[in-house]
Amino acid sequence: MPQLDTSTWLTMILSMFLTLFIIFQLKISKHNFYHNPELTSTKMLKHNTPWEKKWTKIYLPLSLPL
């Protein structure tokens, strides 16, 4: 039974890591990042919703008359 030749595994693994590193560096370098982000207003805007104007009563099943 022949033995598995593992002498090239280290070279293959190292070259794979180097290739992945280069590919990810190239992908990341293509992103555009904002250099000076502007401050935005953090105030919460009040939204007018229809259910805020109406009075509603929630009926629980146990509070219904028999």
Buried (B, 14 or more C-beta within 10 A) or exposed (E): EEEEEEEEEEEEEEEEEEEEEEEEEEEEEEEEEEEEEEEEEEEEEEEEEEEEEEEEEEEEEEEEEE
